[in-house]
């Protein structure tokens, strides 16, 4: 291939997709760029969907990420990629059209895990897209509701907090002992549970949603196959599924996502990185020095940073950069600003340095093998900056020195 591919195609009008297109322009690509998105909307900001957007009366324009006109893109929205032919370097679309490329960025993200059984006609929601959030906001705005949130991850926990702040009767059903326990550990999860309890949310630990009842509208749910809880609004926050179905016959390696190498290049089923295909955002699984296996990061910062490296890799394939981020994410619940860096879920030890539920302050450091791999704070922004610096220094240290 040439050093500078001519026709660039980005599949996924997501935060990662938009930032890949912007990075291509910023890094000097003057040729055509086509941005393909399954949703009918231009790229928008997703974190507010489970928080501020549910509360405000703002329309979708408040979530717009940027004016794409300045980037000179060919924008194809409401068009879904259904097949990738890496041999012919062609993306096939659901309307029968095809889009050829010299360089391809895959940024198709992830969707909500679906419910396996029948659903009542109304009142049951997922929360991954703007249309999802609009429907849920409309539902929550029709008066006091009995809300059941199934799933204690970030989306479930944030939506439960927002529902409580709106005055609804909220039940949060989670499989583990506390919200985000698997991701953040015992103390941080306990801190978050205390916030929910104080706000009046009924947290149901070690509980699985097993049934949904109702005809035109949901009326109740079944938990653990036996316990019935009245609910007229249900949010299914059961996790995410990477959008890789269109890649099944592409010759690229799929393993709970699209596998990339350390330079963001898509890895083929033969184990070799593909020279003309890169990926960024929630759809990816990639190696990282602080991870015990391939890593998937569904965070805003990852989408932005990975997209920048992916663009550089396409434009400079003979000298690709290494993607080795200090992961970061945040969450606001009940006015408490949680911030985290690194990979807390990779830890084998968590040391709590501050736990003050009264003042709503928290500071937890996470270690694996005695080495810092992550940190979480609540209302302690200055602390998180120091942790970030330490993690960045460790990632810059040669592997041999780190393992010595």
C-alpha positions as CSV (number, residue, x, y, z in Angstrom):
1,X,0.0,0.0,0.0
2,X,1.0,3.6,-0.4
3,X,2.4,5.6,2.6
4,X,-0.7,7.9,2.4
5,X,-4.0,6.0,1.6
6,X,-6.4,8.1,-0.5
7,X,-9.9,7.0,0.3
8,X,-10.6,6.8,4.1
9,X,-13.8,5.2,5.4
10,X,-14.9,5.3,9.0
11,X,-17.7,2.9,10.0
12,X,-19.4,4.1,13.1
13,X,-20.7,7.7,13.6
14,X,-19.7,7.5,17.2
15,X,-17.4,9.5,19.5
16,X,-14.5,7.3,18.3
17,X,-15.6,7.5,14.7
18,X,-15.9,11.3,14.7
19,X,-12.5,11.7,16.5
20,X,-10.9,9.3,14.0
21,X,-12.1,11.5,11.1
22,X,-11.0,14.7,12.9
23,X,-7.6,13.1,13.6
24,X,-7.1,12.2,10.0
25,X,-7.7,15.8,9.0
26,X,-5.5,17.2,11.8
27,X,-2.7,14.8,10.8
28,X,-2.7,16.0,7.2
29,X,-5.1,13.8,5.3
30,X,-6.7,15.9,2.5
31,X,-8.4,13.1,0.6
32,X,-12.0,11.9,0.9
33,X,-13.3,10.6,4.2
34,X,-16.7,8.8,4.4
35,X,-18.4,8.5,7.8
36,X,-21.0,5.8,8.0
37,X,-23.5,5.6,10.9
38,X,-26.4,3.2,11.6
39,X,-28.3,5.8,13.6
40,X,-30.0,8.7,11.7
41,X,-28.2,11.2,13.9
42,X,-24.9,12.9,13.5
43,X,-22.3,11.9,16.2
44,X,-23.4,12.9,19.7
45,X,-22.2,12.7,23.3
46,X,-23.4,9.6,25.1
47,X,-22.4,10.0,28.8
48,X,-25.3,12.5,29.5
49,X,-27.9,10.0,28.3
50,X,-28.1,8.3,31.7
51,X,-27.7,11.5,33.7
52,X,-28.4,15.1,32.6
53,X,-30.4,14.4,29.4
54,X,-33.0,12.4,31.4
55,X,-33.6,15.3,33.7
56,X,-33.4,18.3,31.3
57,X,-35.8,19.3,28.6
58,X,-33.0,19.9,26.1
59,X,-33.3,18.5,22.6
60,X,-30.7,16.3,20.9
61,X,-28.8,19.3,19.6
62,X,-27.4,19.9,23.1
63,X,-25.5,16.6,22.7
64,X,-23.9,17.3,19.3
65,X,-20.2,16.7,19.4
66,X,-19.0,19.0,16.7
67,X,-19.9,20.7,13.4
68,X,-18.9,18.0,11.0
69,X,-19.1,20.3,8.0
70,X,-15.7,21.7,8.7
71,X,-14.2,18.3,8.2
72,X,-15.4,17.9,4.6
73,X,-16.8,14.4,5.1
74,X,-19.2,12.3,3.1
75,X,-21.8,11.5,5.8
76,X,-24.0,8.5,5.4
77,X,-26.3,8.3,8.4
78,X,-29.1,5.7,8.8
79,X,-27.0,3.2,6.9
80,X,-25.8,0.0,8.5
81,X,-22.6,-1.9,7.5
82,X,-23.5,-5.5,6.9
83,X,-20.3,-7.0,5.5
84,X,-16.6,-6.2,5.2
85,X,-14.6,-7.6,2.3
86,X,-11.0,-7.0,3.2
87,X,-9.7,-8.5,0.0
88,X,-11.7,-6.1,-2.2
89,X,-11.4,-3.4,0.4
90,X,-15.1,-2.7,0.4
91,X,-17.8,-2.1,3.0
92,X,-21.2,-3.4,2.1
93,X,-24.3,-1.5,3.4
94,X,-27.8,-2.6,4.2
95,X,-29.3,-0.8,1.2
96,X,-27.2,-2.8,-1.2
97,X,-24.6,-0.1,-1.7
98,X,-20.9,-0.5,-1.3
99,X,-18.2,1.9,-0.2
100,X,-14.6,1.2,-1.3
101,X,-11.6,2.2,0.9
102,X,-7.9,2.4,1.0
103,X,-7.8,2.8,4.8
104,X,-10.6,1.8,7.1
105,X,-11.4,2.7,10.7
106,X,-13.9,0.4,12.5
107,X,-15.7,2.3,15.3
108,X,-19.1,0.6,15.5
109,X,-19.2,0.6,19.3
110,X,-21.5,-1.7,21.3
111,X,-25.2,-2.1,21.8
112,X,-27.4,-3.0,24.8
113,X,-27.6,-6.6,25.7
114,X,-31.2,-7.7,24.7
115,X,-33.8,-9.5,26.8
116,X,-34.1,-13.1,25.6
117,X,-37.8,-13.5,26.1
118,X,-41.1,-11.7,25.1
119,X,-41.6,-8.1,26.1
120,X,-44.6,-6.0,27.0
121,X,-45.5,-3.5,24.3
122,X,-44.4,-0.4,26.3
123,X,-42.5,0.6,29.5
124,X,-39.4,-1.6,29.0
125,X,-36.2,0.3,27.9
126,X,-32.6,0.0,27.2
127,X,-30.2,2.9,27.3
128,X,-27.4,3.1,24.7
129,X,-28.6,5.5,22.1
130,X,-30.2,8.9,21.8
131,X,-33.5,7.4,20.8
132,X,-33.4,5.1,23.8
133,X,-32.8,8.0,26.1
134,X,-35.6,10.1,24.5
135,X,-38.1,7.3,25.0
136,X,-37.0,6.7,28.6
137,X,-37.2,10.5,29.4
138,X,-40.6,10.7,27.9
139,X,-41.7,7.7,30.1
140,X,-40.2,9.2,33.3
141,X,-41.8,12.5,32.6
142,X,-45.4,11.3,32.7
143,X,-45.7,11.3,36.5
144,X,-44.4,9.3,39.5
145,X,-43.3,5.8,38.3
146,X,-42.4,2.5,39.9
147,X,-39.0,2.0,38.2
148,X,-37.1,-1.2,38.2
149,X,-33.5,-1.0,37.0
150,X,-31.9,-4.4,36.2
151,X,-28.1,-4.2,36.3
152,X,-25.7,-2.5,38.6
153,X,-23.1,-1.3,36.1
154,X,-22.4,2.4,35.4
155,X,-25.5,2.9,33.2
156,X,-27.8,1.1,35.7
157,X,-26.4,2.8,38.7
158,X,-26.5,6.3,37.1
159,X,-30.0,5.8,35.8
160,X,-31.3,4.6,39.2
161,X,-29.8,7.7,40.8
162,X,-31.4,10.0,38.1
163,X,-34.8,8.2,38.6
164,X,-34.6,8.8,42.4
165,X,-33.6,12.5,41.9
166,X,-36.7,12.8,39.7
167,X,-38.9,11.6,42.5
168,X,-39.6,8.1,41.3
169,X,-39.9,4.9,43.4
170,X,-36.7,3.1,42.2
171,X,-35.6,-0.5,42.7
172,X,-32.1,-1.5,41.6
173,X,-31.7,-5.2,41.0
174,X,-28.1,-6.4,40.8
175,X,-26.5,-9.8,40.5
176,X,-23.6,-9.0,42.8
177,X,-23.4,-7.8,46.4
178,X,-23.4,-4.0,45.5
179,X,-23.4,-1.8,42.4
180,X,-20.2,-1.9,40.4
181,X,-18.7,-4.4,42.9
182,X,-17.0,-6.4,40.1
183,X,-15.4,-3.2,38.7
184,X,-14.5,-1.2,41.7
185,X,-14.3,-3.7,44.6
186,X,-15.9,-3.9,48.0
187,X,-15.4,-0.5,49.6
188,X,-16.2,1.6,46.6
189,X,-19.3,-0.5,45.9
190,X,-20.4,-0.1,49.5
191,X,-19.9,3.7,49.3
192,X,-22.1,3.8,46.3
193,X,-24.7,1.6,47.9
194,X,-24.9,4.0,50.8
195,X,-25.6,6.8,48.5
196,X,-28.5,4.8,46.8
197,X,-30.0,3.9,50.2
198,X,-29.8,7.5,51.5
199,X,-31.7,8.6,48.3
200,X,-34.4,6.0,48.9
201,X,-33.4,3.5,46.2
202,X,-34.2,-0.1,47.1
203,X,-31.0,-2.0,46.2
204,X,-31.7,-5.7,45.7
205,X,-28.3,-7.6,45.8
206,X,-27.7,-11.1,44.4
207,X,-30.8,-10.8,42.3
208,X,-31.5,-11.8,38.8
209,X,-34.4,-10.5,36.6
210,X,-36.2,-13.6,35.3
211,X,-39.5,-12.3,33.9
212,X,-41.5,-9.3,32.7
213,X,-45.3,-9.2,33.0
214,X,-47.8,-7.0,31.3
215,X,-49.8,-6.7,28.1
216,X,-49.9,-3.2,26.6
217,X,-47.6,-2.0,29.3
218,X,-45.2,-3.7,31.8
219,X,-46.9,-4.1,35.2
220,X,-44.4,-6.1,37.2
221,X,-41.2,-8.1,37.1
222,X,-40.1,-11.5,38.5
223,X,-36.8,-11.7,40.3
224,X,-35.0,-15.0,40.9
225,X,-38.0,-16.9,39.4
226,X,-40.2,-16.3,42.4
227,X,-40.3,-12.7,43.8
228,X,-42.7,-10.3,42.1
229,X,-42.1,-6.5,42.2
230,X,-44.6,-4.0,40.8
231,X,-43.1,-1.8,38.1
232,X,-44.5,0.3,35.3
233,X,-41.1,1.4,33.9
234,X,-38.2,-1.1,33.5
235,X,-34.7,-0.3,32.4
236,X,-32.6,-3.3,31.2
237,X,-29.0,-2.4,31.9
238,X,-27.7,-5.9,31.4
239,X,-24.4,-5.0,29.7
240,X,-23.1,-4.3,26.3
241,X,-22.5,-6.4,23.2
242,X,-19.9,-5.1,20.6
243,X,-21.3,-4.5,17.2
244,X,-19.2,-7.1,15.3
245,X,-22.0,-9.1,13.6
246,X,-21.1,-7.5,10.2
247,X,-17.5,-8.7,10.6
248,X,-18.2,-12.4,11.0
249,X,-17.0,-13.3,7.4
250,X,-14.3,-10.6,7.2
251,X,-11.3,-12.7,8.2
252,X,-10.7,-10.5,11.2
253,X,-10.4,-12.0,14.7
254,X,-13.4,-11.6,16.9
255,X,-13.2,-12.4,20.6
256,X,-15.9,-10.6,22.6
257,X,-15.1,-7.7,20.3
258,X,-12.7,-6.9,17.5
259,X,-9.1,-7.8,18.4
260,X,-6.4,-5.3,17.6
261,X,-2.7,-5.2,18.2
262,X,-0.8,-2.6,20.2
263,X,-0.9,-0.2,17.3
264,X,-4.8,-0.4,16.8
265,X,-4.5,-2.5,13.7
266,X,-7.2,-5.2,13.3
267,X,-5.8,-8.7,13.8
268,X,-6.7,-11.3,11.3
269,X,-7.8,-14.9,12.0
270,X,-4.3,-15.9,11.0
271,X,-2.9,-13.8,13.8
272,X,-1.3,-11.1,11.6
273,X,-2.3,-7.4,11.9
274,X,-4.2,-6.1,8.9
275,X,-2.3,-3.2,7.2
276,X,-5.3,-1.2,6.0
277,X,-7.8,-1.7,8.9
278,X,-7.7,-0.1,12.3
279,X,-10.3,0.2,15.1
280,X,-11.1,2.4,18.0
281,X,-13.7,2.6,20.8
282,X,-16.0,0.2,22.5
283,X,-15.8,-2.4,19.7
284,X,-12.1,-3.1,20.4
285,X,-10.1,-5.6,22.5
286,X,-6.4,-4.8,22.7
287,X,-3.3,-5.7,24.7
288,X,-2.2,-3.4,27.6
289,X,0.7,-3.8,30.1
290,X,-1.6,-3.5,33.1
291,X,-4.1,-6.1,31.8
292,X,-4.0,-9.8,32.4
293,X,-5.6,-10.4,29.0
294,X,-7.1,-8.5,26.1
295,X,-8.7,-5.2,27.3
296,X,-12.0,-3.6,26.5
297,X,-12.7,-0.1,27.6
298,X,-16.1,1.5,27.2
299,X,-14.9,4.9,28.3
300,X,-15.1,8.4,26.7
301,X,-11.4,9.0,27.0
302,X,-10.5,5.7,25.4
303,X,-12.6,6.4,22.3
304,X,-10.9,9.8,21.8
305,X,-7.3,8.6,22.4
306,X,-7.6,5.3,20.6
307,X,-9.1,7.1,17.6
308,X,-6.1,9.5,17.4
309,X,-3.6,6.6,17.4
310,X,-5.7,4.7,14.8
311,X,-5.6,7.6,12.5
312,X,-1.9,7.9,12.8
313,X,-1.4,4.2,12.2
314,X,-3.4,4.5,8.9
315,X,-1.4,7.5,7.8
316,X,2.0,6.2,8.8
317,X,1.8,2.4,8.6
318,X,5.6,2.0,8.6
319,X,6.0,3.9,11.9
320,X,2.8,3.2,13.9
321,X,2.4,4.5,17.4
322,X,1.8,2.2,20.4
323,X,-1.5,2.6,22.1
324,X,-0.8,2.3,25.9
325,X,-3.3,4.6,27.6
326,X,-3.8,5.5,31.2
327,X,-7.5,4.6,31.2
328,X,-9.8,7.2,32.8
329,X,-13.5,7.4,33.5
330,X,-16.0,9.4,35.6
331,X,-19.5,9.2,36.9
332,X,-21.7,11.7,38.7
333,X,-24.4,10.3,41.0
334,X,-26.3,12.3,43.7
335,X,-24.0,15.2,43.1
336,X,-20.9,13.1,43.9
337,X,-18.2,13.2,41.2
338,X,-16.5,9.9,40.9
339,X,-13.2,9.8,39.0
340,X,-11.1,6.8,38.2
341,X,-7.8,6.1,36.4
342,X,-6.1,2.9,35.4
343,X,-7.7,-0.5,35.6
344,X,-9.2,-1.1,39.1
345,X,-10.8,-4.4,38.0
346,X,-7.4,-5.9,37.3
347,X,-6.3,-5.5,40.9
348,X,-5.7,-8.2,43.5
349,X,-5.6,-5.7,46.3
350,X,-7.5,-2.5,47.1
351,X,-6.3,-0.1,49.8
352,X,-8.9,2.4,51.0
353,X,-7.2,5.7,52.0
354,X,-10.3,7.7,52.7
355,X,-13.9,6.6,53.2
356,X,-16.1,9.4,54.5
357,X,-19.8,9.0,53.5
358,X,-20.8,12.0,55.5
359,X,-18.6,14.3,53.6
360,X,-19.0,12.2,50.4
361,X,-15.3,11.6,50.0
362,X,-13.6,8.4,48.9
363,X,-10.0,7.5,47.9
364,X,-9.1,3.9,46.9
365,X,-5.9,2.7,45.3
366,X,-5.8,-0.6,43.4
367,X,-2.7,-2.9,43.1
368,X,-1.7,-6.1,41.4
369,X,1.4,-7.8,42.6
370,X,2.2,-4.8,44.7
371,X,2.1,-2.4,41.7
372,X,-0.4,0.4,41.2
373,X,-2.9,-0.4,38.4
374,X,-5.7,1.9,39.2
375,X,-7.4,4.4,41.6
376,X,-10.9,5.8,42.3
377,X,-11.9,8.9,44.1
378,X,-15.1,10.7,45.0
379,X,-14.9,14.5,45.3
380,X,-11.1,14.3,45.4
381,X,-9.9,15.5,42.0
382,X,-6.5,16.5,43.2
383,X,-5.8,13.0,44.4
384,X,-6.7,11.4,41.1
385,X,-4.2,13.6,39.3
386,X,-1.3,12.2,41.4
387,X,-2.5,8.6,40.7
388,X,-2.6,9.4,37.0
389,X,1.0,10.7,37.0
390,X,2.2,7.5,38.8
391,X,0.4,5.2,36.3
392,X,1.8,7.2,33.3
393,X,5.4,6.9,34.7
394,X,4.9,3.1,35.1
395,X,3.7,2.7,31.5
396,X,6.6,4.7,30.2
397,X,9.1,2.4,32.0
398,X,10.6,-0.4,29.9
399,X,9.0,-3.8,30.4
400,X,12.3,-5.3,31.7
401,X,12.6,-2.6,34.3
402,X,9.0,-3.0,35.5
403,X,9.3,-6.7,35.9
404,X,12.7,-6.5,37.7
